[in-house]
Amino acid sequence: MTDAEIRSILTTRLAAVDARIADACRRTGRERSAVTLVAVTKTVSPRVAAVLPELGARDLGENRPQELWKKAEAVPAARWHLIGHLQRNKIDKTVPLVTLVHSVDSPRLLDALDAFGRKRGSPVPVLLEVNCSREEAKGGFAPEEVPALGDRVASLAGVRVEGLMTMAAYHENPENCRPTFAELRELRDRLRTATELPLPHLSMGMSNDFEVAVEEGATFVRIGTTIFEGLEGE
Ligand SMILES: *Cc1c(COP(=O)(O)O)cnc(C)c1O
């Protein structure tokens, strides 16, 4: 495909996603500006990813650190989000490139990020990933563990916890994801009360279920397939 063809497809797709987010906001009385689209570029090349910021989609996400390093170099105009597992030995190279780590999935990683943030003298902005769908294959804190994290979270000088993240299980009917998203919001509300931290963010909702997630309070939706389908080879 030519650059012009890629631009044209992405322009149409982004407008469609934006309209669907706006509709979900309207249905629930939320401001459209309360929800940020993170375009998940993991299936496409740096060339395709580079078009997004030019079209106004500045927040891009990758689930693998090495891939993020590569794309962040190629697309410096983006705000990069890490949405997948971060190995502790990749913290030094990854954290300086990202605006938010969505996927802190263990106490060990939280401690390692805290140490990194203390050493550099500014806290690392993160979300805690919670396995609300309770699937074996998924990472993250168990929902039952979250309330007990309050004291820890409130006392970290090297990490700024800004909220929670989850991935719902795949359901043909996205309505079935609603309890997962509602649970994440309730966990956030409880943690907020316990810590007195603002915890403004809920990162939830993917191609299949983002409208339901917005209705349940998502502030970040992470969307790949709906935007990039058919552009994998470009
Ligand atoms: C791939 C991925 C997404 C995007 O999923 P789509 O269904 O393609 O929209 C969102 N979040 C995470 C953590 C992912 O790995």
The ligand as an SDF file (V2000), in Angstrom:
LIG
                    3D

 15 15  0  0  0  0  0  0  0  0999 V2000
   -3.1740   -6.5100   22.1290 C   0  0  0  0  0  0  0  0  0  0  0  0
   -3.6570   -5.8350   23.3490 C   0  0  0  0  0  0  0  0  0  0  0  0
   -4.7410   -4.9440   23.3050 C   0  0  0  0  0  0  0  0  0  0  0  0
   -5.5100   -4.6430   22.0300 C   0  0  0  0  0  0  0  0  0  0  0  0
   -6.3360   -5.7110   21.7090 O   0  0  0  0  0  0  0  0  0  0  0  0
   -7.3300   -5.6600   20.4380 P   0  0  0  0  0  0  0  0  0  0  0  0
   -8.3220   -6.7190   20.7520 O   0  0  0  0  0  0  0  0  0  0  0  0
   -6.5020   -5.9630   19.2490 O   0  0  0  0  0  0  0  0  0  0  0  0
   -7.9370   -4.3140   20.3830 O   0  0  0  0  0  0  0  0  0  0  0  0
   -5.1230   -4.3290   24.4860 C   0  0  0  0  0  0  0  0  0  0  0  0
   -4.4920   -4.5760   25.6580 N   0  0  0  0  0  0  0  0  0  0  0  0
   -3.4550   -5.4230   25.7380 C   0  0  0  0  0  0  0  0  0  0  0  0
   -2.8010   -5.6410   27.0510 C   0  0  0  0  0  0  0  0  0  0  0  0
   -3.0030   -6.0890   24.5870 C   0  0  0  0  0  0  0  0  0  0  0  0
   -1.9670   -6.9270   24.6830 O   0  0  0  0  0  0  0  0  0  0  0  0
  1  2  1  0
  2  3  1  0
  2 14  2  0
  3  4  1  0
  3 10  2  0
  4  5  1  0
  5  6  1  0
  6  7  2  0
  6  8  1  0
  6  9  1  0
 10 11  1  0
 11 12  2  0
 12 13  1  0
 12 14  1  0
 14 15  1  0
M  END
$$$$
